[in-house]
Amino acid sequence: MHPAQEKFSDVRYRLAMELVYPPVVAAAKAWFRALDLKIQVDGAEHIPPAGGAVLASNHVSYLDFIFCGLGAQPAKRLVRFMAKKSVFDHKISGPLMRGMRHIPVDRDAGAASFREATQALKDGEVVGVFPEATISESFTVKELKSGAVRLARTAKVPLIPMVVWGPQRLWTKGHKKELGKRHVPVIIKIGEAIEMQKGVSPDALTAILKERLSGLLDAAQRAYPDKPSGPEDRWWLPAHLGGTAPLPEAAAV
């Protein structure tokens, strides 16, 4: 069998072995249809159809992992997200997270999480990372942790920047949850892989990642078709676009 055919065969086999992830994806898509969410995915061709890759996304809502996963659907890839251990300990979300083979992150045992993610990448999985670590309340890209770069470099896989814009209107930090809100546009933008240049430090590559994410986010925000319905609805826009979200310095405090 040709190596490329073998890779695609492996992908089909892995998809066939998934028992939990496909039904969850189907349920999410049904929810999106019921709410008539206007979802736009740009750049899905940058996600490889086979082999390991790190997806590094911005973080504006509690729902980002769902939409990041949706962005990988055109490539028929299932993303294994790194998420805090407490999500795995929850009686409802825990079995789902384990069934979808996401990767728990225990801050007291970070090396173990890194090893598990690295092995998943070497096994040909796509691993999703939110390098800001927490939701950005300013709706701009915060300072990034270097873990996404270190994972991609250690596993020798592509590092792919991705942004989501719009899910903060459904559920984000410090604002009322509105999971039944209809007709909300969501833009998902995926950029070209960042080259893991030899001799370039993880901090320098992380700075490049931040620049790429900021550029993608700016493009998504400016292309967003909806505008606030009034002064009280400007909360979901960053300050530099006329919104009332806190400035990055204030949000950090």
C-alpha positions as CSV (number, residue, x, y, z in Angstrom):
1,M,0.0,0.0,0.0
2,H,1.3,3.5,-0.8
3,P,2.3,5.4,2.3
4,A,-0.4,8.1,1.7
5,Q,-3.1,5.4,1.3
6,E,-1.9,3.8,4.5
7,K,-2.2,7.0,6.4
8,F,-5.8,7.5,5.2
9,S,-6.5,3.9,6.0
10,D,-5.3,4.5,9.5
11,V,-7.5,7.6,9.8
12,R,-10.6,5.7,8.7
13,Y,-9.8,2.9,11.1
14,R,-9.4,5.3,14.0
15,L,-12.7,7.0,13.2
16,A,-14.4,3.6,13.1
17,M,-13.1,2.8,16.5
18,E,-14.5,6.0,18.1
19,L,-17.6,5.3,20.2
20,V,-18.2,8.5,22.1
21,Y,-16.7,11.4,19.9
22,P,-18.9,11.0,16.8
23,P,-22.2,11.1,18.7
24,V,-21.1,14.2,20.6
25,V,-20.1,15.9,17.3
26,A,-23.5,14.9,15.8
27,A,-25.3,16.3,18.9
28,A,-23.3,19.6,18.7
29,K,-24.2,20.0,15.0
30,A,-27.9,19.4,15.7
31,W,-27.7,22.1,18.4
32,F,-26.1,24.5,15.9
33,R,-28.8,23.8,13.4
34,A,-31.6,24.3,16.0
35,L,-30.2,27.7,16.9
36,D,-29.5,28.5,13.3
37,L,-25.9,29.6,14.1
38,K,-24.2,31.1,11.1
39,I,-20.8,29.3,11.2
40,Q,-18.1,30.2,8.8
41,V,-14.8,28.1,8.6
42,D,-11.9,29.6,6.7
43,G,-8.5,27.9,6.2
44,A,-9.6,24.3,7.0
45,E,-7.1,23.2,4.3
46,H,-4.3,24.0,6.6
47,I,-5.2,21.1,8.9
48,P,-3.4,17.9,7.6
49,P,-5.7,15.0,6.7
50,A,-3.4,12.6,8.5
51,G,-0.5,12.7,11.1
52,G,0.0,14.7,14.3
53,A,-0.5,18.4,14.6
54,V,-1.0,21.0,17.4
55,L,-3.9,23.3,17.0
56,A,-3.3,26.5,19.1
57,S,-6.4,28.6,19.5
58,N,-7.4,31.9,21.2
59,H,-9.8,31.6,24.1
60,V,-13.0,33.8,24.3
61,S,-15.6,31.5,25.7
62,Y,-16.3,28.2,27.5
63,L,-17.5,26.8,24.2
64,D,-14.3,27.3,22.2
65,F,-13.3,23.7,22.2
66,I,-16.6,22.8,20.4
67,F,-16.0,25.3,17.6
68,C,-12.3,24.5,17.3
69,G,-13.2,20.8,16.9
70,L,-15.8,21.8,14.3
71,G,-13.0,23.6,12.4
72,A,-11.2,20.3,12.0
73,Q,-14.2,18.5,10.6
74,P,-13.6,19.3,6.9
75,A,-10.3,17.4,7.3
76,K,-12.2,14.6,9.0
77,R,-10.0,15.0,12.1
78,L,-11.0,14.6,15.8
79,V,-9.1,17.0,18.1
80,R,-7.9,15.8,21.5
81,F,-8.0,18.9,23.7
82,M,-5.9,19.6,26.7
83,A,-8.2,20.6,29.5
84,K,-7.9,21.2,33.3
85,K,-8.2,18.1,35.4
86,S,-11.3,19.3,37.2
87,V,-13.4,18.9,34.0
88,F,-12.4,15.2,34.0
89,D,-13.4,14.9,37.7
90,H,-17.0,16.2,37.0
91,K,-19.6,13.4,37.1
92,I,-21.2,14.5,33.8
93,S,-18.4,16.0,31.8
94,G,-15.7,13.5,33.1
95,P,-17.0,10.4,31.3
96,L,-17.5,12.3,28.1
97,M,-14.0,13.8,28.2
98,R,-12.4,10.5,28.8
99,G,-14.5,8.8,26.2
100,M,-13.3,11.4,23.6
101,R,-9.7,10.8,24.8
102,H,-9.1,14.4,25.7
103,I,-6.0,15.0,27.8
104,P,-6.3,16.1,31.5
105,V,-3.9,18.8,32.7
106,D,-3.0,18.6,36.3
107,R,-1.0,21.7,37.3
108,D,0.7,19.7,40.0
109,A,1.9,17.1,37.5
110,G,2.3,19.1,34.3
111,A,5.1,16.8,33.0
112,A,2.8,13.8,32.8
113,S,0.2,15.8,30.8
114,F,3.0,17.0,28.4
115,R,4.2,13.4,27.9
116,E,0.7,12.2,27.2
117,A,0.1,15.0,24.7
118,T,3.4,14.3,23.0
119,Q,2.7,10.6,22.7
120,A,-0.7,11.4,21.2
121,L,0.9,13.6,18.6
122,K,3.5,11.0,17.8
123,D,0.6,8.5,17.3
124,G,-0.8,10.8,14.7
125,E,-3.4,12.7,16.7
126,V,-4.4,16.3,16.5
127,V,-4.0,18.0,19.9
128,G,-5.9,21.2,20.7
129,V,-4.2,23.7,23.1
130,F,-5.4,27.1,24.4
131,P,-2.0,28.8,25.1
132,E,-3.6,31.8,26.8
133,A,-4.5,29.2,29.6
134,T,-7.7,31.1,30.6
135,I,-10.4,33.1,28.8
136,S,-9.4,36.5,27.6
137,E,-11.9,39.0,29.1
138,S,-10.5,41.7,26.9
139,F,-11.3,39.6,23.7
140,T,-7.8,40.2,22.5
141,V,-4.9,37.7,22.5
142,K,-3.3,37.6,26.0
143,E,0.3,36.6,26.7
144,L,0.8,33.0,25.7
145,K,2.3,30.1,27.5
146,S,5.0,28.3,25.5
147,G,3.5,24.8,25.9
148,A,2.0,24.7,22.4
149,V,5.4,25.5,20.8
150,R,7.3,23.0,23.0
151,L,4.8,20.2,22.1
152,A,5.0,20.8,18.4
153,R,8.8,20.9,18.6
154,T,9.2,17.8,20.8
155,A,6.8,15.7,18.7
156,K,8.1,17.2,15.4
157,V,4.6,18.1,14.1
158,P,3.0,21.2,12.6
159,L,1.9,24.1,14.9
160,I,-1.3,25.5,13.4
161,P,-2.8,28.8,14.7
162,M,-6.6,29.0,14.9
163,V,-9.1,31.6,16.2
164,V,-12.8,31.6,17.0
165,W,-15.0,34.7,17.2
166,G,-18.6,34.8,18.3
167,P,-19.0,32.1,20.9
168,Q,-18.5,34.7,23.7
169,R,-22.0,35.9,23.0
170,L,-23.3,32.5,24.1
171,W,-21.2,31.8,27.2
172,T,-18.1,33.5,28.5
173,K,-16.6,34.6,31.8
174,G,-18.4,37.2,33.8
175,H,-21.5,37.3,31.6
176,K,-24.9,35.6,31.6
177,K,-25.0,32.2,29.9
178,E,-27.3,32.3,26.7
179,L,-27.0,28.9,25.2
180,G,-30.4,29.3,23.6
181,K,-29.5,32.5,21.7
182,R,-30.3,32.1,18.0
183,H,-28.8,33.3,14.8
184,V,-25.4,34.1,16.3
185,P,-22.6,34.2,13.7
186,V,-19.4,32.3,14.6
187,I,-16.2,32.7,12.6
188,I,-13.4,30.1,12.7
189,K,-10.2,31.0,11.0
190,I,-7.2,28.6,10.6
191,G,-3.8,29.8,9.5
192,E,-0.8,28.3,7.9
193,A,1.5,26.1,10.1
194,I,4.3,27.9,11.9
195,E,7.7,26.6,10.9
196,M,9.6,25.2,13.9
197,Q,12.9,26.9,13.0
198,K,16.1,25.4,14.4
199,G,18.0,27.7,16.7
200,V,14.9,29.8,17.5
201,S,13.9,29.7,21.2
202,P,10.4,28.6,22.3
203,D,9.8,32.1,23.6
204,A,10.6,33.6,20.2
205,L,8.3,31.1,18.4
206,T,5.6,31.8,21.0
207,A,5.8,35.5,20.1
208,I,5.4,34.5,16.4
209,L,2.3,32.4,17.4
210,K,0.8,35.4,19.3
211,E,1.4,37.6,16.3
212,R,-0.3,35.1,14.0
213,L,-3.3,34.6,16.4
214,S,-3.7,38.4,16.7
215,G,-3.7,38.8,13.0
216,L,-6.3,36.0,12.5
217,L,-8.5,37.4,15.3
218,D,-8.4,40.9,13.9
219,A,-9.5,39.6,10.5
220,A,-12.3,37.6,12.1
221,Q,-13.5,40.6,14.2
222,R,-13.5,42.9,11.2
223,A,-15.3,40.4,9.0
224,Y,-18.0,39.7,11.7
225,P,-21.4,40.5,10.2
226,D,-23.2,41.4,13.4
227,K,-23.1,44.7,15.3
228,P,-24.2,45.4,18.9
229,S,-27.9,46.1,19.1
230,G,-27.4,49.0,21.4
231,P,-25.0,50.5,24.0
232,E,-25.7,47.8,26.5
233,D,-24.8,45.1,23.9
234,R,-21.3,46.4,23.3
235,W,-19.8,44.2,26.0
236,W,-18.8,41.4,23.5
237,L,-16.6,43.7,21.5
238,P,-13.0,44.6,22.5
239,A,-12.3,48.2,23.5
240,H,-10.3,49.0,20.3
241,L,-13.4,48.2,18.2
242,G,-15.7,50.4,20.3
243,G,-16.8,47.7,22.8
244,T,-17.0,47.9,26.5
245,A,-14.7,44.8,27.2
246,P,-11.9,45.8,29.6
247,L,-8.6,46.8,28.1
248,P,-6.0,44.0,28.2
249,E,-4.1,45.7,31.1
250,A,-7.3,46.0,33.2
251,A,-8.4,42.4,32.3
252,A,-5.0,41.1,33.4
253,V,-5.4,42.7,36.8
